[in-house]
Amino acid sequence: MPEPTVTAAAEDAQYIVAADYFQSYSVVGLLAAIGVLFVAIAFGAGRLLRPEVPTHEKLLTYECGVDPVGEGWAHTQVRYYVYAFLYVIFAIDSIFLFPWATVFAAPGYGATTLVEMFVFLGFLAVGLLYAYKKGVLTWT
């Protein structure tokens, strides 16, 4: 069986395609390098031009106008996390309702999709009922 030969024109075409491919990436690399250089110059200029007079008061930790005295430990209210968690649950519920509405209209999926969505909404209702019974939904 004879070996297939590659003509010079085919080799040149392959070289041109490869050169175009890498040329497009070289433009991206050049723009990334210019961006990094621009940021480095901006940070360097800021460091050279800013006044620097460190004092004891400037080196203290500052938060919301309160002097840092005592321990750094503070108690937080858990109920705020519970409200955030409930919000996330119901936001995800709404995310699942939109695809359900589009699939529900497709032929052959109506009854199955309707049953699956009511099961899903039932789980969410049980979770909401549990949160209500535990008193999580009452603002104190």
C-alpha positions as CSV (number, residue, x, y, z in Angstrom):
1,M,0.0,0.0,0.0
2,P,1.6,3.3,-1.0
3,E,2.2,6.0,1.6
4,P,0.0,9.1,1.2
5,T,2.0,12.1,0.3
6,V,1.4,15.6,1.5
7,T,1.9,18.3,-1.1
8,A,3.6,21.5,-0.3
9,A,0.4,23.4,-0.8
10,A,-1.4,21.4,1.9
11,E,1.5,21.9,4.3
12,D,1.4,25.7,3.7
13,A,-2.4,25.7,4.3
14,Q,-1.9,23.8,7.6
15,Y,0.8,26.3,8.6
16,I,-1.5,29.3,7.7
17,V,-4.4,27.9,9.7
18,A,-2.1,27.2,12.7
19,A,-0.6,30.7,12.5
20,D,-4.1,32.3,12.4
21,Y,-5.1,30.2,15.4
22,F,-2.1,31.3,17.5
23,Q,-2.3,34.9,16.3
24,S,-5.8,35.3,17.8
25,Y,-4.5,34.0,21.1
26,S,-1.5,36.3,20.9
27,V,-3.9,39.3,20.7
28,V,-5.7,38.1,23.9
29,G,-2.3,37.5,25.6
30,L,-1.1,41.0,24.6
31,L,-4.3,42.6,26.0
32,A,-4.0,40.7,29.2
33,A,-0.3,41.8,29.6
34,I,-1.3,45.4,28.9
35,G,-4.0,45.2,31.6
36,V,-1.7,43.7,34.2
37,L,0.9,46.4,33.4
38,F,-1.7,49.2,33.7
39,V,-2.8,47.9,37.1
40,A,0.8,47.6,38.3
41,I,1.6,51.1,37.1
42,A,-1.5,52.5,38.9
43,F,-0.6,50.8,42.2
44,G,3.0,51.9,41.9
45,A,2.0,55.5,41.2
46,G,-0.4,55.5,44.2
47,R,2.3,54.1,46.5
48,L,4.8,56.8,45.4
49,L,2.4,59.7,45.5
50,R,0.5,59.1,48.7
51,P,1.6,60.8,52.0
52,E,2.6,58.4,54.6
53,V,2.7,59.6,58.2
54,P,2.0,56.6,60.5
55,T,0.8,57.4,64.0
56,H,-0.5,55.2,66.8
57,E,-4.1,56.2,66.2
58,K,-3.9,55.5,62.5
59,L,-2.6,52.0,63.1
60,L,-5.5,51.0,65.5
61,T,-8.3,48.8,64.2
62,Y,-11.3,51.0,63.5
63,E,-14.9,49.8,63.0
64,C,-18.0,51.9,62.9
65,G,-16.7,54.6,65.2
66,V,-16.3,52.3,68.1
67,D,-12.9,52.1,69.8
68,P,-11.5,48.5,69.9
69,V,-11.8,47.8,73.6
70,G,-12.1,44.3,75.2
71,E,-12.8,41.0,73.3
72,G,-13.4,40.8,69.6
73,W,-16.1,38.1,70.2
74,A,-19.7,39.2,69.8
75,H,-23.0,37.2,69.9
76,T,-25.2,37.3,66.8
77,Q,-28.8,36.6,66.5
78,V,-29.6,33.3,64.8
79,R,-33.0,34.4,63.6
80,Y,-31.5,36.6,60.9
81,Y,-29.8,33.5,59.4
82,V,-33.1,31.6,59.5
83,Y,-34.9,34.4,57.6
84,A,-32.1,34.4,55.0
85,F,-32.4,30.6,54.7
86,L,-36.1,30.8,54.2
87,Y,-35.6,33.4,51.5
88,V,-33.2,31.2,49.7
89,I,-35.6,28.2,49.9
90,F,-38.4,30.2,48.4
91,A,-36.2,31.9,45.8
92,I,-35.1,28.4,44.6
93,D,-38.8,27.4,44.6
94,S,-39.5,30.2,42.1
95,I,-36.5,29.2,40.0
96,F,-38.0,25.7,39.7
97,L,-41.4,27.0,38.8
98,F,-40.4,28.7,35.6
99,P,-39.0,25.6,33.8
100,W,-42.0,23.7,35.1
101,A,-44.3,26.2,33.4
102,T,-42.5,25.8,30.1
103,V,-42.5,21.9,30.2
104,F,-46.1,21.8,31.3
105,A,-47.2,23.2,28.0
106,A,-45.3,20.5,26.0
107,P,-47.4,17.7,24.7
108,G,-47.2,14.4,26.6
109,Y,-45.7,15.9,29.8
110,G,-48.8,17.7,31.3
111,A,-50.1,15.3,33.9
112,T,-46.7,13.9,34.9
113,T,-45.2,17.4,35.3
114,L,-48.3,18.6,37.2
115,V,-48.0,15.7,39.7
116,E,-44.3,16.2,40.2
117,M,-44.7,19.9,40.8
118,F,-47.4,19.4,43.4
119,V,-45.1,16.9,45.2
120,F,-42.4,19.6,45.1
121,L,-44.8,22.3,46.4
122,G,-46.0,19.9,49.1
123,F,-42.5,19.5,50.4
124,L,-42.1,23.2,50.5
125,A,-45.5,23.6,52.3
126,V,-44.4,21.0,54.9
127,G,-41.2,23.0,55.5
128,L,-43.1,26.3,55.8
129,L,-45.6,24.7,58.2
130,Y,-42.7,23.4,60.3
131,A,-41.1,26.8,60.4
132,Y,-44.5,28.3,61.4
133,K,-45.0,25.8,64.2
134,K,-41.5,26.4,65.5
135,G,-42.3,30.1,65.7
136,V,-39.6,31.1,63.2
137,L,-41.9,33.3,61.2
138,T,-42.9,35.5,64.1
139,W,-40.9,38.7,64.4
140,T,-39.8,39.4,68.0
